[in-house]
Amino acid sequence: MAFGKSILGDLKAIVGEANVLTSAADLAAYSYDGSSSWQSIPGAVVFPSKVEHIAATLELLNRHGTPVTVRGAGTCLSGGPISPPGGVVLCMTRMNRIVELDREDFTVKVEPGVVLHDLNRELAKHRLFFPPDPQSFLAATIGGCVAEGAGGPYAVKYGVFKHYLLGMTVVLASGAILELGGNTMKNVTGYDLPQLICGSEGTLAVIAQVTLRLLPLPEARCTVLAIFNDVRQAGKAVHRIRASGVVPAKIELMDNWMLRRIEELSPLGLPLDAAAILLFEMDGSAASVAPETQEVIRLCQEAGAIQARASEDAKDAERLWGARRAAFSAVFGSAPTVFAEDVTVPVSKIPDLIDRIAEIRKRYDVSIVLVGHAGDGNLHPSVLTDKSNAEHCGRAEKAVHEIFVAALALGGAISGEHGIGLEKRKFLKHAMQPQAIDLLRQIKSVFDPKGILNPGKIWE
Ligand SMILES: Cc1cc2nc3c(=O)[nH]c(=O)nc-3n(C[C@H](O)[C@H](O)[C@H](O)COP(=O)(O)OP(=O)(O)OC[C@H]3O[C@@H](n4cnc5c(N)ncnc54)[C@H](O)[C@@H]3O)c2cc1C
């Protein structure tokens, strides 16, 4: 799809010539995201710098029926920010101001292009903390995280993005600017529209500003590394610790393939012969962290860990968490195509999910690597393949399908945090009733009657 020169001229008049990209090289740079299966060249990339720019851009594109796909940092793992060919990418990275930090009421208002890490660096200066921590936090934007309903290791104790969302400014496809929610922890005024926008993957509205709830920075933290000879045993340990009443802030799992690959890329002294490791973080007051750390070590040993130890110091802890953050890069660099999945199950079912994945790996004879936020039941089994090898890729796709079937059979979901996007559209019908999918479509058409916002995502 191509759009006329007059639309391009109007876009430049709205945001300024320097804020519209159209060269082939620039368009190619905005044609993909963090997944490895999808690419499509947009017709233009537009950078708004204020809400009025977004409103005027959407009003224009809606009038012409031109597709528009919002983009943050493009770290999405489900194809979400990829525009249909020739559409407009509305890239929010130049709207990156922290608008107002309210230390009295523990809230912050931010523009959507603020990078999560930048927010937490600023908050730390005031002894404040925003817990949700997708492991892409060095690049991911707040707008992208709200739109994906993102979460990370801290979900075990602190929850995910939606639990911190108080209010937002959004722009509808028509160009109308709406204020939703507010500044208070409690608010039951009509339907909870901010929660509807959260996780809507850019299909309902453009998020132009967000008000988030904050917490005081914990006084102390300690990391525990536990090594297991058996992945299932590590999964059982997670459930045992959760059931014990101790609440670690994070519980992450990595399997042997992942440990070896991370060591190969950047040696960190990880235990190469371990079948799996668990990484825990305990946080809180200094008086509570020390005994909880000892309790987690004891529970891991009781659950069969061959070794469990506390981090020596902050540097040692950062080395271990750095390895965890490297996990996706390690996976993506190791095969031409990676289906990085994102299933979630009740925590007690983690050992069963691990067993099912082992069976599926054997049945389809494909490499499936395991990493994930085991403490909240969210595993990322990544299936390694190559799109150019149809026979292998066919087996890999069947394996992915079986992983979804297994997660659903165990009472889980096909996405814990990466969203449906393009990647999981064809599986939606297995995870939701037809009436519920129809309701989604109706909601979409109320917000965006011409269907210009991020078309082609979530359902086929
Ligand atoms: C190495 C790596 C690790 C990751 N780890 C995690 C993890 O632990 N947890 C997790 O949840 N995810 C994780 N992700 C996935 C990804 O980082 C998250 O989905 C993140 O929220 C995307 O943010 P972004 O700014 O890159 O958004 P993008 O990728 O640019 O966009 C994501 C979606 O949000 C929409 N969108 C973006 N901005 C707006 C806006 N202002 N208004 C409306 N819609 C908008 C887009 O249209 C798209 O559908 C990881 C990705 C990578 C590459």
The ligand as an SDF file (V2000), in Angstrom:
LIG
                    3D

 53 58  0  0  0  0  0  0  0  0999 V2000
   15.9550   -9.3100   25.2550 C   0  0  0  0  0  0  0  0  0  0  0  0
   14.4850   -9.1380   25.4940 C   0  0  0  0  0  0  0  0  0  0  0  0
   13.9560   -9.4600   26.7270 C   0  0  0  0  0  0  0  0  0  0  0  0
   12.5890   -9.2780   26.9780 C   0  0  0  0  0  0  0  0  0  0  0  0
   12.1060   -9.5920   28.2150 N   0  0  0  0  0  0  0  0  0  0  0  0
   10.8130   -9.3400   28.5000 C   0  0  0  0  0  0  0  0  0  0  0  0
   10.2970   -9.6050   29.8070 C   0  0  0  0  0  0  0  0  0  0  0  0
   10.9990  -10.0490   30.7010 O   0  0  0  0  0  0  0  0  0  0  0  0
    8.9970   -9.3200   30.0330 N   0  0  0  0  0  0  0  0  0  0  0  0
    8.1760   -8.7830   29.0620 C   0  0  0  0  0  0  0  0  0  0  0  0
    7.0080   -8.5010   29.3560 O   0  0  0  0  0  0  0  0  0  0  0  0
    8.6330   -8.5670   27.8120 N   0  0  0  0  0  0  0  0  0  0  0  0
    9.9200   -8.8030   27.5150 C   0  0  0  0  0  0  0  0  0  0  0  0
   10.3940   -8.5630   26.2530 N   0  0  0  0  0  0  0  0  0  0  0  0
    9.4640   -8.0830   25.2100 C   0  0  0  0  0  0  0  0  0  0  0  0
    9.4100   -6.5370   25.0530 C   0  0  0  0  0  0  0  0  0  0  0  0
   10.5820   -5.9250   25.5140 O   0  0  0  0  0  0  0  0  0  0  0  0
    8.2150   -5.9510   25.7860 C   0  0  0  0  0  0  0  0  0  0  0  0
    7.0350   -6.3860   25.1410 O   0  0  0  0  0  0  0  0  0  0  0  0
    8.1790   -4.4240   25.8490 C   0  0  0  0  0  0  0  0  0  0  0  0
    7.0470   -4.0550   26.5970 O   0  0  0  0  0  0  0  0  0  0  0  0
    8.1080   -3.7290   24.4970 C   0  0  0  0  0  0  0  0  0  0  0  0
    8.4010   -2.3470   24.6770 O   0  0  0  0  0  0  0  0  0  0  0  0
    8.8480   -1.4680   23.4220 P   0  0  0  0  0  0  0  0  0  0  0  0
    9.0190   -0.0670   23.8620 O   0  0  0  0  0  0  0  0  0  0  0  0
   10.0180   -2.0820   22.7700 O   0  0  0  0  0  0  0  0  0  0  0  0
    7.5560   -1.5670   22.5050 O   0  0  0  0  0  0  0  0  0  0  0  0
    7.4520   -1.9750   20.9670 P   0  0  0  0  0  0  0  0  0  0  0  0
    8.1170   -3.2650   20.7420 O   0  0  0  0  0  0  0  0  0  0  0  0
    7.8810   -0.8590   20.1220 O   0  0  0  0  0  0  0  0  0  0  0  0
    5.8730   -2.1210   20.8130 O   0  0  0  0  0  0  0  0  0  0  0  0
    5.1960   -3.1510   21.4870 C   0  0  0  0  0  0  0  0  0  0  0  0
    3.6900   -3.0130   21.2440 C   0  0  0  0  0  0  0  0  0  0  0  0
    3.2000   -1.8660   21.9170 O   0  0  0  0  0  0  0  0  0  0  0  0
    2.5480   -0.9660   21.0110 C   0  0  0  0  0  0  0  0  0  0  0  0
    2.9080    0.3710   21.4600 N   0  0  0  0  0  0  0  0  0  0  0  0
    4.1620    0.8670   21.6720 C   0  0  0  0  0  0  0  0  0  0  0  0
    4.0980    2.1140   22.1560 N   0  0  0  0  0  0  0  0  0  0  0  0
    2.7710    2.4230   22.2560 C   0  0  0  0  0  0  0  0  0  0  0  0
    2.0360    3.5870   22.6680 C   0  0  0  0  0  0  0  0  0  0  0  0
    2.6550    4.6840   23.1060 N   0  0  0  0  0  0  0  0  0  0  0  0
    0.6860    3.5570   22.5920 N   0  0  0  0  0  0  0  0  0  0  0  0
    0.0250    2.4580   22.1700 C   0  0  0  0  0  0  0  0  0  0  0  0
    0.6720    1.3280   21.7650 N   0  0  0  0  0  0  0  0  0  0  0  0
    2.0210    1.3220   21.8120 C   0  0  0  0  0  0  0  0  0  0  0  0
    3.0880   -1.3440   19.6400 C   0  0  0  0  0  0  0  0  0  0  0  0
    2.1550   -1.0380   18.6270 O   0  0  0  0  0  0  0  0  0  0  0  0
    3.2960   -2.8350   19.7790 C   0  0  0  0  0  0  0  0  0  0  0  0
    2.1080   -3.5390   19.5400 O   0  0  0  0  0  0  0  0  0  0  0  0
   11.7430   -8.7690   25.9620 C   0  0  0  0  0  0  0  0  0  0  0  0
   12.2810   -8.4500   24.7120 C   0  0  0  0  0  0  0  0  0  0  0  0
   13.6250   -8.6430   24.4770 C   0  0  0  0  0  0  0  0  0  0  0  0
   14.1650   -8.2800   23.1200 C   0  0  0  0  0  0  0  0  0  0  0  0
  1  2  1  0
  2  3  1  0
  2 52  2  0
  3  4  2  0
  4  5  1  0
  4 50  1  0
  5  6  2  0
  6  7  1  0
  6 13  1  0
  7  8  2  0
  7  9  1  0
  9 10  1  0
 10 11  2  0
 10 12  1  0
 12 13  2  0
 13 14  1  0
 14 15  1  0
 14 50  1  0
 15 16  1  0
 16 17  1  0
 16 18  1  0
 18 19  1  0
 18 20  1  0
 20 21  1  0
 20 22  1  0
 22 23  1  0
 23 24  1  0
 24 25  2  0
 24 26  1  0
 24 27  1  0
 27 28  1  0
 28 29  2  0
 28 30  1  0
 28 31  1  0
 31 32  1  0
 32 33  1  0
 33 34  1  0
 33 48  1  0
 34 35  1  0
 35 36  1  0
 35 46  1  0
 36 37  1  0
 36 45  1  0
 37 38  2  0
 38 39  1  0
 39 40  1  0
 39 45  2  0
 40 41  1  0
 40 42  2  0
 42 43  1  0
 43 44  2  0
 44 45  1  0
 46 47  1  0
 46 48  1  0
 48 49  1  0
 50 51  2  0
 51 52  1  0
 52 53  1  0
M  END
$$$$
